[in-house]
Amino acid sequence: MGLRKASAYSKKRFVAYTRISKRKNKSYIKAVPPQKIVKFAMGDQPGFAQEKLPYHLTLITEEKCQIRHNALEACRQFINRKLELSFPGQFYFRVMVFPHHIQREHRMLTGAGADRMSAGMQLSFGKAMGKAAIMKEGEGIFFLALNSPKAVAFTRHLFKQIKAKLPCKTRAVYEEVKKI
């Protein structure tokens, strides 16, 4: 049994008491799953700081949802690889969210012989199985600074390709920064 599908978590109500405490007896979650997102900022960071990349694209959510860290990492790898092949060193890419929320799962066995393994709803808090970023409506997921309108069109196409990996409706917000 692998990961549950994202719809099991994406638009459900989430519980705030999945916390880690310094005092062991106060901690609900005993072990925290490792972070899947490897990098949060990629590309030409000095060029972005010097305002050499005037075209900005931000992917934002249009509804409240939870995005799992493995979905964010899959999108990050896809976008970064395609941009690095097409526009090497001519972009700045940042993941704007950090997955803090710990998701848990109470595994239940069904079928023959499950009556000996299962304890029903006794101790049903569940074990930590992943992390997620809790998103509000209008919050940014990914930010890209690019150097040409051609790169903006290419990146919009990439955003359409990653829609299947994300559990919520998204849209791209374009902004052109003019030098004074």
C-alpha angles and dihedrals in degrees: 000000000000133000118331115243115270094246088070088070112012103087101015125112110270128214121233097205095082093107139144116227131193088230108072097215091053094050115101094189113055100186126027118216114239121260113261096196106092102185131021099187125041139166131028102355096166090050090053091049090051090049094242091136106067101171114082127190124184125188108214134181122246095201142028113274147137118250115199119228094239090056091050091049092049091052092045093052093047095049094042094049094049093046093046090054096044103033108017113196093353100103144054118217127188134179103222100195132066118206107233102150112097114217120209137196133205102207116213124190120217133188133046115349094013092116090074094048102041126079094189114221094337109123090002099164090108136215126280110263105165149337131257139189113234107222129199124206111282095016119139122246104177131015124199130184113196137182104221141033088239089061090049092055090047092050093049087056090051090052089055090052095053095049090095091058094054123074097217141057111269139185135192119240115204125204131173115207114211121205117236 
